[in-house]
Amino acid sequence: MKTINIKNIVLLSSAVLLVGTSCKKGCTDPNALNYDDSAKKMDNSCEYEEESEESDINLKFYHELDGQSFAFNQNFTDDFGNMCTFTRAEMYISNPVYWDDQGGEIASPAEYILISPDETTYPLGTLPQDTHVHTMDLTIGVDSVANAGDPAGYSADHALAYQTPSMHWNWNSGYIFMAIEGHVDTSGNGLYEAGEDFIMHVGMNSMRREVVGLMAHFNTVEGQTHNIELDINWAELVAGINLKTDNSSHTMDNMSLAAAVANNAPNAITIHP
């Protein structure tokens, strides 16, 4: 009978294991999603994150007050010589439309943002890579479908969710497209006294307005974010309005004043030079 040499078997098994380990195939590229740090030989199994075929678009606003950088409680003068100041300024902007230099529309998703002087940069969805944008249009307000929606149906970080202060009337009239509030020195004594306020909450589908033909003029680049820079002069919203005498509208109770603010709004937004 032959005697089994256990030592030889162990040595042979160890050698086989060593050879197997040293020849293990797998993905050896540390940049790959499935990188295997125990693999010794590349087997072309590496998997990589797909490169984005779209470019992120942001709107970057420079908030102004008649040529100066905007600040709440900063004095300015309306067109009738009344000293005024803003304590609140908010506006919905939605559904950008992009055009190429041949006048063709570039497909883009519906987007909604709520702007105020507290923030400068707002994500506005994506566009296909290698696209030339010549001009763009913006909507001030929200479309009729969104306007009939329920803010409770959106996540808390969505522009159309409930806001504080509120940007929704909580009845069939829908969203407040623009909300501006502040003080106006109606007595002309250089002070803001009790009751010397203005408040304008503009909404309803008839008050939606368009900003047309903004010369954006840029090319999208694969995987890169492009900032479209815009100026907004909040004082322009009350252009031609005598805040001493015409200073309160919740739209339905003073439609003419709400319409005046809505008509001014497109003139407030321009391309940043």
Protein Blocks (a to p, Z undefined) as FASTA:
>chain_A
ZZddfklmmmmmmmmmmmmmmmogcdfbfkbmklcfkbcbdehlaccddddfbdcddddd
dddeehiacdehiacddfkopacddfbdcdddehiadddfkopacddddddddddfkbmb
dcebjadehiacfbdcddedjdfklmmmcfklpcfkbmklccdddfbehianlpafbacd
ddddfkonopacehiacddddedjklpccdehiafkpaddehiacdddddddfklmmgoi
afklmccdehjmommlmmmmmmmmmmmpccdZZ
